[in-house]
Amino acid sequence: MEVTKVQDGKKALEIGTSQGPFDQSYPALLKAGFTFHSAEQEAHARILAGPNSYVSRNGTYVNNAHVYQPKDSGIVLIVDGKHNPILANPSEATNAHRNGNEFYVNTPKLLNRAERDPKKAVKSGVLALARPVKKGMLSSSEANPFEVSVDELAENPYFAFTLRDEAKPYGQFLKSAGIKSVPVYLVNESNTKAESNPFARLLWVWNLDDWSGFYGNDRFLDLDDDRVRGVRSSASAVSASTQKSGTNGHKVIARPTLEQVLRTVRPFVADANRTDVRQAIAKLYK
C-alpha cells in the first residue's frame, strides 16, 4: 500500500493507493480504512498532493463507471459510486474481464435515475451523456476521444458531473502543470452495438504525464498493475511498518511493465484484437 500524507486545511489526511487486480486491490483498500475515491475526490487529492507527487504521477481507477447500451448506443450512462454496479459485484466484474468478457449489467434502475442536466444528475447519481460528435459531421461520426479545454471543465456536462465542485480548481491545477485539455475515451459506438447486453466499464483517470485523460473504455480490471486510491484521516492510519514508499514518496520503476504497456496502447486497439496484441507484446517481455 502506497501512502501519501497531505494537509487539507486543519485536517491531516492520508491518501492510500492499493495495487493489483481489482478484486484484490479494492477489498484491500477498504480493509485498510480508506474510502475509494470518486473522480471528484481524486482531483482534490492531486491538488492537495501537488503535481510532482506519487498521487498525480500514477493513474488510478475511481468509483465512477460508464455503462454502455447496445440498443441506445448514442447515450452513455455515467454513474457515481453509490449506483455503480461494478462496486456491488467486484469479483464478478473482474472475472469477466479476466476471461475476456464484458461485465453485463441491468439498466432499468439506472435509466430511471438518468438525467441529461448535470446538476440534476449530481443529485440522481446518473448522467445520460449524449455521445459527442465531430463538428460539421453527421451524427454517426462520433468524437472519440472528445477533448475538453481545462478552462471549460466546469461548463462541460461530463466533467460537471464527474468532477463536480472540483471541476474548476482541477482545471486550474492542470493548466499550471502545462496541460491544455483533457481527453475522454469511450467504447466505440460500433463496439457497443456489437454486444448483446448493456455492460459497465470502471473509469480510469490517467496521470498528469498522460494529460490526466479519463478512460471510460478500460477493460483491464484483471491486471496486476491496476490501482485504486482512497482517503482516510491520519487518526485511522495503520503502522508505518505496513506502508511502502519509494524515494521521496515516489515509486521507482526500472522499465514499463507489460501491464503498463498494454494499458497505454489500449485506446488504439479494437476490442476484437485485444488478445492478439497482448500476446504479441508479451513475447517482448520473455
C-alpha positions as CSV (number, residue, x, y, z in Angstrom):
1,M,0.0,0.0,0.0
2,E,1.5,3.3,-1.1
3,V,0.5,6.1,1.4
4,T,0.9,9.9,0.8
5,K,0.2,12.3,3.6
6,V,-1.5,15.6,2.9
7,Q,-2.9,18.5,4.8
8,D,-6.5,19.6,3.9
9,G,-7.0,22.8,5.9
10,K,-6.8,21.7,9.5
11,K,-7.3,18.0,8.6
12,A,-4.4,15.7,8.3
13,L,-5.2,13.0,5.7
14,E,-3.6,10.0,4.1
15,I,-4.1,9.0,0.5
16,G,-3.6,5.3,0.0
17,T,-3.0,3.5,-3.3
18,S,-3.6,-0.2,-3.5
19,Q,-2.3,-2.2,-6.5
20,G,-3.3,-5.4,-8.0
21,P,-6.3,-7.0,-9.8
22,F,-9.5,-5.1,-8.8
23,D,-11.0,-8.0,-6.9
24,Q,-7.9,-7.9,-4.7
25,S,-6.9,-4.2,-4.6
26,Y,-10.4,-2.8,-3.9
27,P,-11.1,-5.0,-0.8
28,A,-7.6,-4.3,0.5
29,L,-8.2,-0.6,0.2
30,L,-11.4,-0.8,2.1
31,K,-9.9,-3.1,4.8
32,A,-7.2,-0.6,5.4
33,G,-9.8,2.0,6.2
34,F,-9.7,4.1,3.0
35,T,-12.7,5.4,1.2
36,F,-12.5,4.7,-2.5
37,H,-12.0,7.9,-4.5
38,S,-14.6,9.3,-6.8
39,A,-13.2,11.3,-9.7
40,E,-14.0,14.4,-7.7
41,Q,-12.0,13.2,-4.7
42,E,-9.1,12.1,-6.9
43,A,-8.9,15.6,-8.4
44,H,-8.9,17.1,-4.9
45,A,-6.3,14.7,-3.8
46,R,-4.0,15.6,-6.6
47,I,-4.4,19.3,-5.9
48,L,-3.5,18.7,-2.3
49,A,-0.6,16.4,-3.0
50,G,0.9,18.5,-5.8
51,P,1.8,17.8,-9.5
52,N,5.0,16.0,-8.6
53,S,3.5,13.7,-6.1
54,Y,3.1,9.9,-6.4
55,V,-0.7,10.6,-6.5
56,S,-0.5,12.9,-9.5
57,R,2.1,10.8,-11.3
58,N,0.3,7.5,-11.1
59,G,-3.2,6.9,-12.6
60,T,-6.0,5.1,-10.8
61,Y,-9.4,3.7,-11.1
62,V,-12.1,5.8,-9.4
63,N,-15.6,4.8,-8.2
64,N,-17.4,6.2,-11.3
65,A,-18.5,3.9,-14.1
66,H,-19.5,4.2,-17.7
67,V,-22.5,2.0,-18.8
68,Y,-22.9,1.3,-22.5
69,Q,-26.2,0.3,-24.1
70,P,-26.3,-1.6,-27.4
71,K,-29.9,-0.7,-28.1
72,D,-29.3,3.0,-27.3
73,S,-25.7,3.4,-28.2
74,G,-25.9,7.1,-28.6
75,I,-26.4,7.6,-24.8
76,V,-23.7,6.6,-22.3
77,L,-24.7,6.4,-18.7
78,I,-22.1,7.9,-16.3
79,V,-22.7,6.5,-12.9
80,D,-21.5,7.7,-9.4
81,G,-20.1,5.3,-6.8
82,K,-23.4,4.8,-5.0
83,H,-25.0,3.3,-8.0
84,N,-22.0,1.7,-9.7
85,P,-22.8,-2.0,-10.5
86,I,-19.1,-2.9,-10.6
87,L,-18.7,-1.9,-6.9
88,A,-21.6,-4.1,-6.0
89,N,-20.0,-7.1,-7.7
90,P,-16.2,-6.6,-7.8
91,S,-15.3,-10.3,-8.1
92,E,-17.8,-11.0,-10.9
93,A,-16.7,-7.9,-12.8
94,T,-13.0,-8.7,-12.5
95,N,-13.5,-12.4,-13.5
96,A,-15.5,-11.2,-16.6
97,H,-12.5,-9.2,-17.7
98,R,-10.1,-12.0,-16.7
99,N,-12.0,-14.3,-19.1
100,G,-12.0,-11.7,-21.9
101,N,-15.7,-10.9,-21.5
102,E,-17.8,-7.8,-20.7
103,F,-19.4,-7.3,-17.3
104,Y,-23.1,-7.2,-18.2
105,V,-25.5,-5.2,-16.1
106,N,-29.2,-4.4,-15.8
107,T,-30.1,-0.8,-16.6
108,P,-33.8,-0.2,-15.7
109,K,-33.0,1.4,-12.3
110,L,-30.1,3.4,-13.8
111,L,-32.3,4.7,-16.6
112,N,-35.0,5.7,-14.1
113,R,-32.4,7.9,-12.4
114,A,-30.6,9.2,-15.5
115,E,-30.7,12.9,-16.1
116,R,-29.2,14.9,-19.0
117,D,-28.8,18.0,-16.9
118,P,-25.5,17.5,-14.9
119,K,-26.9,19.5,-11.9
120,K,-29.9,17.1,-11.7
121,A,-27.6,14.2,-12.4
122,V,-25.4,15.0,-9.4
123,K,-28.5,14.6,-7.2
124,S,-29.8,11.4,-9.0
125,G,-26.4,9.8,-9.4
126,V,-26.6,9.0,-13.1
127,L,-25.8,11.3,-16.1
128,A,-27.2,10.5,-19.5
129,L,-24.4,11.6,-21.8
130,A,-25.1,12.0,-25.5
131,R,-22.1,10.9,-27.5
132,P,-20.2,14.0,-28.7
133,V,-19.9,14.2,-32.4
134,K,-17.4,15.8,-34.7
135,K,-18.3,19.4,-35.6
136,G,-19.7,19.7,-39.1
137,M,-20.2,15.9,-39.5
138,L,-23.1,13.6,-39.4
139,S,-24.4,12.2,-36.1
140,S,-22.8,8.9,-36.9
141,S,-19.3,10.5,-36.8
142,E,-18.5,10.3,-33.1
143,A,-15.7,12.3,-31.5
144,N,-13.8,9.7,-29.6
145,P,-11.9,10.7,-27.6
146,F,-13.5,14.0,-27.1
147,E,-11.3,16.7,-25.6
148,V,-12.3,19.5,-23.2
149,S,-10.2,22.6,-22.5
150,V,-9.1,22.8,-18.9
151,D,-10.6,26.3,-18.9
152,E,-14.1,24.7,-19.7
153,L,-14.2,21.7,-17.4
154,A,-16.9,23.2,-15.1
155,E,-19.1,24.0,-18.1
156,N,-18.9,20.6,-19.8
157,P,-21.7,18.2,-18.8
158,Y,-19.3,15.2,-18.4
159,F,-16.9,17.0,-16.1
160,A,-19.5,19.0,-14.3
161,F,-20.9,15.6,-13.2
162,T,-17.7,13.6,-12.6
163,L,-15.6,16.4,-11.0
164,R,-18.5,18.5,-9.5
165,D,-17.1,21.2,-7.2
166,E,-13.5,20.3,-8.2
167,A,-14.0,20.9,-11.9
168,K,-12.8,24.5,-12.0
169,P,-10.0,24.1,-9.4
170,Y,-8.8,20.9,-11.1
171,G,-8.8,22.7,-14.5
172,Q,-6.6,25.4,-13.0
173,F,-4.3,22.8,-11.4
174,L,-3.9,21.0,-14.8
175,K,-3.2,24.3,-16.5
176,S,-0.5,25.1,-14.1
177,A,1.0,21.7,-14.9
178,G,1.1,22.6,-18.6
179,I,-2.0,20.6,-19.6
180,K,-4.3,22.4,-22.0
181,S,-7.1,19.9,-22.5
182,V,-8.4,16.6,-21.1
183,P,-9.3,13.7,-23.4
184,V,-12.2,11.4,-22.6
185,Y,-12.2,7.9,-24.1
186,L,-15.5,6.0,-24.7
187,V,-16.1,2.5,-26.0
188,N,-16.7,3.0,-29.8
189,E,-20.3,3.1,-30.8
190,S,-19.8,0.2,-33.2
191,N,-18.3,-2.0,-30.5
192,T,-21.2,-1.0,-28.2
193,K,-23.7,-2.1,-30.7
194,A,-21.9,-5.4,-31.2
195,E,-22.7,-6.5,-27.6
196,S,-25.8,-8.4,-26.7
197,N,-26.5,-6.6,-23.4
198,P,-25.6,-3.4,-21.6
199,F,-22.1,-3.5,-20.0
200,A,-20.1,-1.4,-17.5
201,R,-16.5,-0.2,-17.5
202,L,-14.9,1.3,-14.5
203,L,-13.4,4.8,-15.0
204,W,-9.6,5.1,-15.0
205,V,-8.0,8.5,-14.5
206,W,-4.6,8.8,-16.1
207,N,-1.6,10.5,-14.5
208,L,-0.5,14.1,-15.4
209,D,2.1,12.8,-17.8
210,D,-0.7,11.4,-19.9
211,W,-2.8,14.6,-19.7
212,S,-4.9,13.2,-16.9
213,G,-7.1,11.5,-19.5
214,F,-10.4,9.9,-18.5
215,Y,-10.6,6.4,-19.8
216,G,-14.2,5.2,-19.8
217,N,-13.3,2.4,-22.2
218,D,-10.9,0.5,-19.9
219,R,-11.4,-3.3,-19.7
220,F,-8.4,-4.2,-17.6
221,L,-9.8,-5.0,-14.1
222,D,-7.7,-8.2,-14.0
223,L,-4.2,-6.6,-14.4
224,D,-1.6,-6.8,-11.7
225,D,-0.8,-3.1,-12.3
226,D,-4.3,-1.9,-11.6
227,R,-4.6,0.7,-8.9
228,V,-7.4,2.0,-6.7
229,R,-7.0,5.0,-4.4
230,G,-8.8,6.4,-1.4
231,V,-8.5,8.7,1.6
232,R,-8.6,8.3,5.4
233,S,-7.9,10.5,8.3
234,S,-4.4,10.2,9.9
235,A,-6.1,9.1,13.1
236,S,-7.1,5.8,11.4
237,A,-3.7,5.2,9.9
238,V,-2.0,1.8,10.1
239,S,1.5,1.4,11.5
240,A,4.3,2.8,9.3
241,S,5.8,-0.7,9.1
242,T,2.8,-1.8,6.9
243,Q,3.3,1.1,4.4
244,K,5.6,1.0,1.3
245,S,7.1,4.1,-0.1
246,G,9.7,4.9,-2.7
247,T,12.3,7.7,-2.7
248,N,10.6,10.9,-1.5
249,G,7.3,9.2,-1.7
250,H,7.7,8.2,-5.4
251,K,7.8,4.6,-6.7
252,V,10.8,3.8,-8.8
253,I,10.2,1.6,-11.8
254,A,13.1,0.4,-13.9
255,R,11.1,0.0,-17.1
256,P,7.4,-0.1,-18.0
257,T,5.7,-3.3,-17.0
258,L,3.8,-5.4,-19.5
259,E,0.5,-4.2,-17.9
260,Q,1.6,-0.6,-18.3
261,V,2.3,-1.0,-22.0
262,L,-1.0,-2.8,-22.6
263,R,-2.9,0.0,-20.9
264,T,-1.1,2.6,-22.9
265,V,-1.9,1.0,-26.3
266,R,-5.4,0.1,-25.3
267,P,-7.2,3.2,-26.8
268,F,-5.6,2.3,-30.2
269,V,-6.6,-1.4,-30.3
270,A,-10.0,-2.7,-31.2
271,D,-11.5,-5.0,-28.5
272,A,-11.6,-7.9,-31.0
273,N,-7.8,-7.7,-31.4
274,R,-7.0,-7.3,-27.7
275,T,-5.8,-10.9,-27.2
276,D,-3.6,-11.0,-30.3
277,V,-2.0,-7.6,-29.4
278,R,-1.4,-8.7,-25.8
279,Q,0.2,-12.0,-26.8
280,A,2.5,-10.1,-29.3
281,I,3.6,-7.6,-26.7
282,A,4.0,-10.3,-24.1
283,K,6.6,-12.0,-26.3
284,L,8.9,-9.0,-26.0
285,Y,8.9,-9.4,-22.2
286,K,10.1,-13.0,-22.2
